[in-house]
């Protein structure tokens, strides 16, 4: 069915006369039913025996409202301000000229009762708490300049000349609003603190407070907070408002990416950008997302890796290149996997996988030192198990096949025989013997991957390099120089999870074609993650790729370990979520039982 025209969509919207919004018919009915229920509650309350009268104000009464009631009352109040412009609640500009990060450094020397009126400060932030001490004294706790806390003290006698009256400035301001404050720095002088020999609170003494953007919803309660996991992921903006730990995680993520970029820039790498849309999904063993280009009448894939175009740039005389960006894989989603994720890949001419092990230790250990001041961090799993991780170099190194032989008690076929059908049948028996389940298709590469996950990755709590993978698992890696059938490849694991993958790049075009053909055979056996033959890349290799090493790091995973978050959704600002189910109940923030996600792809 064709989409409705915009005019038809607007025609299907109905006016909510209470809030002034245009909403769908079902949404309007839902609101009307809720109002009817609220009216009945009010009638019942009016019929009840009167309680002892007590002095209240509008804000105190609002605390007793349901979220829907609060939203409607607040919306009416702000709509009236928009009409009267007295004051207009959404001004175009507020000239903020002071960074609250500097408040303690520049004014921390002030003693109780002291002020510095020599400089007028213009600050701004969101109100997290509003306290009144009589009708002429108010305190606001705000956060501005990326979460810095500050107290704003407002006294009626301090209102500057030409500003609106004290009542007009503050009567319409509520918790959650964003305000601009004009004032000066000083320190309060509460008697209770002075009697104890303590200093007052360093504050901004306001001469004018301006509403910059009202919050129409009740913020979650300060005591209970905003903890519902499902709602936190769906309403990340509210999560960032209410949970400083969330904001710290994402600022740490930014620092991690900046450090990686700085390290590579200083090491002589050049940052480039490669296509997101590709005619062939290559560069990794993964299932791609498919799309279609209408103008070209062509099916395309979202990239699963930037590897092949980056290596083409090495052919084109770039010595060192890297890219930090999003990849897309149409696979399972669990605690450590998301359909789209961020990686860093670099390629370095005239280096091999031994050089990159050293570079990985240097980069990641240096990053941890920069972030934490040391090399030790802690990571707690979903099940409450806590790992103490030592990131200091050198890292442990484990050769894959010898480690599997030791774990299974079986002597593996020679490396140059691992690709045969006989080896595949033999591996099925080994998996059965050691109780390792490998779902169909049971290719040799998938069974080896499962065995590695069960017996080697489980030992990798501290950073560990798993090295020398079979060729059948590594279609783009170069043959090991002294061990036939194996490759010069490593994967770096921490807390039993992969964070990096690297190898000496295969630069021999004839062998690369054979590897691609083997991948095609695996795809014919039902492995939809196997790679396709990329003729453009093969053609580039025929022009000569110098000896090169390539490296990829999962940035989301690394952030998880360095911020102690076991779910990848905690380190993605906007993780992919299933559509929210409509529920016939009053709207509210939080309150649902959090969904517990399990990890369903333990071998990756």
WOUR-V347876 format. One record per backbone hydrogen bond with DSSP energy under -0.5 kcal/mol. NH is the residue of the N-H (numbers start at 1). CO is the residue of the C=O. If there is no record, write none. Layout:
# WOUR-V347876
nh | co
NH | CO
NH | CO
This chain:
# WOUR-V347876
nh | co
8 | 5
9 | 5
10 | 6
11 | 7
12 | 8
13 | 10
14 | 23
16 | 21
17 | 15
20 | 16
23 | 14
23 | 21
28 | 24
29 | 25
30 | 26
31 | 27
32 | 28
33 | 29
34 | 30
35 | 31
36 | 32
37 | 33
38 | 34
39 | 35
40 | 36
41 | 37
42 | 38
43 | 39
44 | 40
45 | 41
46 | 42
47 | 43
48 | 44
61 | 57
62 | 58
63 | 59
63 | 60
64 | 61
65 | 62
70 | 66
71 | 67
72 | 68
73 | 69
74 | 70
75 | 71
76 | 72
77 | 73
78 | 74
79 | 75
80 | 76
81 | 77
82 | 78
83 | 79
84 | 80
85 | 81
86 | 87
88 | 85
91 | 211
96 | 94
97 | 95
97 | 122
98 | 122
100 | 98
102 | 99
103 | 100
106 | 102
107 | 103
108 | 104
110 | 107
113 | 187
114 | 111
116 | 185
119 | 116
121 | 119
121 | 183
123 | 121
123 | 181
125 | 179
126 | 143
127 | 177
128 | 141
129 | 141
131 | 139
133 | 137
138 | 154
139 | 131
140 | 152
141 | 129
142 | 140
142 | 150
143 | 126
144 | 148
148 | 144
150 | 142
151 | 202
152 | 140
153 | 151
153 | 204
154 | 138
154 | 152
155 | 153
155 | 206
156 | 136
158 | 155
159 | 156
160 | 207
163 | 160
169 | 165
170 | 166
171 | 167
173 | 170
176 | 127
177 | 174
178 | 213
179 | 125
179 | 177
180 | 210
181 | 123
182 | 208
183 | 121
184 | 205
185 | 116
186 | 203
187 | 114
188 | 201
194 | 190
195 | 191
196 | 192
197 | 194
198 | 193
203 | 186
204 | 151
205 | 184
205 | 203
206 | 153
206 | 204
207 | 182
208 | 182
210 | 180
212 | 178
213 | 178
216 | 214
225 | 221
227 | 225
232 | 228
233 | 229
234 | 230
235 | 231
236 | 233
238 | 235
239 | 235
240 | 236
241 | 237
242 | 238
243 | 239
244 | 242
246 | 243
247 | 243
248 | 244
249 | 245
250 | 246
251 | 247
252 | 248
253 | 249
254 | 250
255 | 251
256 | 252
257 | 253
258 | 254
259 | 255
260 | 256
261 | 257
262 | 258
263 | 259
264 | 260
265 | 261
266 | 262
267 | 263
268 | 265
269 | 264
270 | 320
272 | 322
278 | 301
282 | 280
286 | 284
286 | 529
288 | 286
291 | 300
293 | 298
294 | 292
297 | 293
297 | 294
298 | 293
300 | 291
301 | 278
302 | 289
303 | 276
310 | 306
311 | 307
312 | 308
313 | 309
314 | 310
315 | 311
316 | 312
317 | 314
318 | 313
321 | 347
322 | 270
323 | 345
325 | 323
325 | 343
327 | 341
328 | 303
329 | 339
330 | 287
331 | 329
334 | 337
337 | 334
341 | 327
343 | 325
344 | 553
345 | 323
346 | 551
347 | 321
348 | 549
349 | 319
350 | 547
351 | 348
356 | 352
357 | 353
358 | 354
359 | 355
360 | 356
361 | 357
362 | 358
363 | 359
364 | 360
365 | 361
366 | 362
367 | 363
368 | 364
369 | 365
370 | 366
371 | 367
372 | 368
373 | 369
374 | 368
377 | 389
379 | 387
381 | 385
384 | 381
387 | 379
389 | 377
389 | 387
391 | 375
391 | 389
396 | 463
398 | 465
400 | 467
403 | 399
404 | 400
405 | 401
406 | 402
407 | 403
408 | 404
409 | 405
410 | 405
412 | 410
417 | 414
418 | 415
420 | 417
424 | 420
425 | 421
426 | 422
427 | 423
428 | 424
429 | 425
430 | 426
431 | 427
432 | 428
433 | 429
434 | 430
435 | 432
436 | 431
437 | 435
438 | 436
439 | 437
443 | 441
447 | 443
448 | 444
449 | 445
450 | 446
451 | 447
452 | 448
453 | 449
454 | 450
455 | 451
456 | 452
457 | 452
459 | 456
460 | 457
461 | 459
464 | 493
465 | 396
466 | 464
466 | 491
467 | 398
467 | 465
468 | 489
471 | 485
473 | 470
474 | 471
477 | 474
478 | 504
480 | 486
486 | 483
487 | 469
488 | 478
489 | 487
490 | 502
491 | 466
492 | 500
493 | 464
493 | 491
494 | 497
495 | 461
496 | 460
497 | 494
499 | 492
500 | 492
501 | 552
502 | 490
503 | 550
504 | 488
505 | 548
506 | 476
507 | 505
509 | 507
512 | 508
513 | 509
514 | 510
515 | 511
516 | 512
517 | 513
518 | 514
519 | 515
520 | 516
521 | 517
522 | 518
523 | 519
524 | 520
525 | 521
526 | 523
527 | 522
528 | 526
530 | 527
532 | 281
535 | 533
538 | 534
539 | 535
540 | 536
541 | 537
542 | 538
543 | 539
543 | 540
544 | 541
546 | 544
549 | 348
550 | 503
551 | 346
552 | 501
553 | 344
554 | 499
555 | 342
555 | 553
556 | 342
558 | 554
559 | 555
560 | 556
561 | 557
562 | 558
563 | 559
564 | 560
565 | 560
568 | 335
570 | 567
571 | 568
572 | 568
573 | 571
575 | 572
585 | 583
590 | 588
597 | 595
600 | 598
604 | 601
